[in-house]
């Protein structure tokens, strides 16, 4: 099967609604480096409980990713990171950048919690993409793509990660407390995340990011996250 068909018809989309694991938000927010580490570890524990069933149902083997929380800069086989979180397939590890989340939390604790929670769920979803072969197929597709084509493929990958991350958040919205003001802060974050000049168009517009995120939060189903079979306009 060619990689485009593999990603567009993946069994992950047929695994059904994700069940809640009754994930509860850590009582102490990410107010400093050690608190951020504990906060992200708590979210990861929930993600480690939520995704195995979905991954196994897709025919893949679940492997819990590693987690490194860093500040300043970090060097990995996937390159360095400055001011951003990322997942490295080579090490199967999530690298969570903490200073920006700490800054958000100190300005607005609820917003900081929601940004940190969504970011962790998004990066974990990249790990799911590589567990299930979606990430490897993406890499193959990029090999022969033009510059514009590679950017579109990147947007399909990133929008899917945000979508899958929000499947988890939607499934645990009640126990985690994504209601009321926290819901408004989550909504603000997902509606305002995406590509902004002068950065490359590699993550998707804020409009499309919000659309995929909201749909997944409501459905709690990976079926809402097939970014590989839709028109270019929906991943612009």
C-alpha positions, 0 to 999 in steps of 0.5 A, spaced: 500 500 500 502 506 498 503 511 503 498 516 501 493 511 501 495 508 508 494 514 511 488 516 508 485 509 510 488 507 517 485 503 521 486 508 527 479 512 524 475 506 526 477 505 533 471 508 536 470 513 541 475 514 546 473 512 553 475 517 559 480 514 564 477 519 569 484 523 568 484 529 573 488 535 573 494 536 578 493 540 583 499 544 583 500 548 576 506 549 572 509 555 576 516 553 576 521 548 573 520 542 578 512 544 578 512 544 570 515 537 570 510 534 575 505 537 571 507 534 565 508 527 568 501 527 571 498 529 564 503 523 561 500 518 566 493 519 563 495 519 556 499 512 557 492 510 560 488 513 554 491 511 548 493 503 548 486 501 547 486 505 541 493 504 538 492 496 539 485 496 536 488 500 530 493 493 529 499 497 532 503 496 538 503 501 544 509 503 546 509 509 552 514 515 549 519 518 554 518 525 556 524 530 557 522 537 560 527 542 559 528 550 559 533 554 555 535 549 549 536 542 548 539 537 543 536 531 540 538 526 534 532 530 531 535 537 532 535 542 537 529 546 540 528 553 542 522 555 545 518 550 543 515 543 544 517 537 540 516 529 539 523 526 536 521 519 533 528 517 533 528 517 541 521 516 541 521 522 546 517 528 547 521 534 549 516 539 553 519 546 553 517 549 560 519 557 560 513 559 556 508 555 559 511 557 566 510 564 563 503 563 561 501 560 568 504 566 572 500 571 568 493 567 568 493 560 571 487 557 568 490 559 561 497 556 563 494 550 565 490 549 558 496 551 554 500 546 557 495 540 557 493 541 550 501 542 548 502 535 552 496 532 548 499 534 541 506 532 542 503 525 545 499 525 539 505 525 534 508 519 538 501 515 536 502 517 529 509 514 529 507 508 533 501 507 528 505 508 522 502 514 520 508 518 521 513 513 517 508 514 511 508 521 512 516 521 512 516 517 505 511 522 502 515 528 504 521 524 500 519 526 493 514 532 495 516 539 492 517 545 497 510 547 497 507 539 497 512 538 503 509 544 507 502 541 506 504 534 508 507 537 514 500 541 515 496 534 515 501 531 520 500 537 525 493 538 524 492 531 525 496 531 532 492 537 534 486 533 533 488 527 536 490 530 542 483 533 543 480 527 542 483 525 549 481 532 552 474 531 550 474 524 552 476 527 559 473 534 559 469 532 565 474 529 570 479 534 568 475 540 569 475 543 562 468 546 563 466 554 564 472 558 564 477 553 563 473 551 557 473 558 554 481 558 555 482 551 552 477 554 546 481 561 546 488 557 545 486 552 540 482 557 536 488 562 536 494 556 534 497 555 527 501 559 522 503 566 523 507 570 519 513 570 518 514 563 520 513 557 515 506 555 513 507 548 516 502 547 522 495 550 518 491 556 519 488 558 526 481 557 522 483 550 520 486 548 527 480 551 531 476 547 526 479 540 527 480 541 534 473 543 536 470 537 532 475 532 535 473 535 542 466 534 541 466 527 538 472 524 542 473 519 536 479 519 531 474 518 526 474 526 526 482 526 525 483 524 518 487 530 515 490 525 509 483 524 505 481 532 505 481 537 500 488 542 501 483 547 503 481 544 509 489 543 511 491 550 509 
